[in-house]
Amino acid sequence: MKVAIPGLRGGLVPLVIVVVLVVLPILGVPRAWLLYLFLFFVYLAMANMWNLLAGYSGLISLCQPAFIGLAGYTLVIITWNGLPFYLGIIAGAIIAAAFALLISIPVFRLRGIYFAIGTLVVPEALRIVFFLWRPVGGALHGGGAGYMVKGLAGISMSGFYWMALAIGITSIFLMRVILRSRLGLGLAAIRDNDNTAASSGVDVFRLKLYSFVIGAFVTGIAGAIFYIYQGYIEPVSTFTIRWTMILILSTVIGGIGIEEGPIVGTVIVVILHFLLARYAGLSLLIQGIILVGIMLLAPQGIMGFIRKARASRSPVTVSH
């Protein structure tokens, strides 16, 4: 007699996928493949956190480049002081989360489009600050106030890949835990109607603040890992709207407010990243057109469209 264990297959498949992803560098796959997957996992971690904010908390945050840049510059400061880069990753995430807590005081007074506009100016202000400020002194590199990240000798592409894989998988696991916790239940109520949720006893401000700080922390880790791979940081390309476009595209294309949405959307964004590399000057314009097209044709995203199609094909049971 065969005994079926509920959930075994559902838990075994993701475990097998993770194991395969972990051993890919050992199997000697091409460096280009590892680069594609590296960007996928970094973007995925950031997109998951933006989905937590915009899709579940109702916070259309446009200041994610600020968290990425602060984490990157913290990494630089740590490594320039002779400390190991992994301490820079942790410190960068903490600084990003602390900054999110700080700016939440003024920006959480804003709602809707005003919140989005309020968060939009934060990265631009930091870009000017870091263009004028020399955080570690010494020689600058490039046209802006750029610095090389020190202490990275000996890290191979496999090392970069495993770091990105770790934060990407962690972001997926974290989203599953959050959405199935009391925090997730509260966010579901807020997403439906925050006024109704507040009148029902849900602490809307506290739950949104938790999401904002958690999103900044994980985004900071992903940003620091990206700049470890790049090995260089400067303000113009760091505090840029390009990061915002990546996160919005990944979430909206896949399906905002859907757990699997950022995974599907990030795959498409990484493909677009390499396809549009030759059109650097028009890249943002093309991405904007794609974003508008997706919002018009499938506002619920790819996963939302698939769910809707499945629901429409499901037989309707009529009880007598």
Buried (B, 14 or more C-beta within 10 A) or exposed (E): EEEEEEEEEEEEEEEEEEEEBBEBBEEEBEEEEBBBBBBBBBBBBBBBBBBBBBBBBBBBBBBBBBBBBBBBBBBBBBBBEEBEBBBBBBBBBBBBBBBBEEBBEEBBEEEEEEBBEBBBEBBBEBBEBBBEEEBBEEEBEEEBBBBBBBBBEEBEBBBBBBBBBBBBBBBBEBBEEBBEEEBBEBBBBBBEEBEEBBEEEBEBEEBBBBBBBBBBBBBBBBBBBBBBBBEBBBBBBBBBBEBBBBBBBBBBBBBBBBBBBBBBBBBBBBEBBEEBEEEEEEBBEEBEEBBEEBBEEBEBBBBBBBBEEEEEEEEEEEEE
